[in-house]
């Protein structure tokens, strides 16, 4: 089994960010679930819905992994998810 990453003490900003993320993630999940069955205006709306759902799942897993001090796994979840913020053919 691979050695665990050496954990550095959390900074104040990391503690505040994790508290905020842990607080708003359930509200985002409820908001996304409320969109189920709604009519969309097109493919772009579906893209944003599925991208938002994917990122929300990654955030939920990130919170869980950080609480369990699984830093490497948490990083792998969030960094690749950043690429989903731009629709196909869109600019950042």
N, C-alpha and C positions, 0 to 999 in steps of 0.2 A: 504494500500500500504506500502511496506517495506521502511524503512528509507534509504536514500541514504548514501553511504559510505562517511566518512569525507575525503575530498581531501587535501592531503599535497601539498605544493608548489613543482612544478616540478624542478628537478635538471637540471643542464646544460647538462649532458649526456642524460637525457630523452628528452629534447628539441631537441638536435641534432639527436637522434635516430628517433624521430617522424618525423622530417623534412626529413631525409634520406628515411625512410620507405614510407612517402607520395610521395616522388619524384620517387622512383623506382617501386612502385606497379603498376602504369599504364603501364610501360614498360614491366613488367613481364606478365601482362594480355594480352598485344599485342603479346608477344612471345608465350604464351600458345595458343592463338587463331590461330596463324599461323601454329600450328601443326595439326589443324583439317584436317581430310581426308588423312593424311600421313600414309603410310604403317608402321607397327611396326614389330620388330623382334620377338616379343613374348609377353607372359603374363607379364614378368617383366617390359617391356617398358610400357605396359598399366598401370601397377601398379604405376610406377613413374609419368605418365601423370595424372592419376586420383588423386593421392596423392598431386601432385603439384597444381592441379586445386582446390582441397579442401582447401589446405593451403592458396592459393591466395584469395579465397573467404573469409576465416576467417580473413586474414590480412586486406582486404578491409573493412569488417565490424568493425574490431578492430579500424582502423583509424577513421571511422565515429563515433563510440561510444566514443572514447577518445576526439574527437573534441567537442562532446556534454556533456563531463564530466560525462559519464556513465561508471565509472571505474569498477564496479563489473561485468557488462555485458561484458566489454572488456576482463577482466581476464578470464571469463568463456569460451570465444571463443578461446583464444590462448593457454591456458594451455592444454586442451585436444588434440589440434591439434598437439602437439609435438610428440605424440605417432606414428604419421604417417610417421616419418622420416626413419623408418627401414622397408625393405620389409619383407614379411612373411618368417620366417626361417633365416633371416639375423641377423647380430650382429651389435651393435652400435659402 
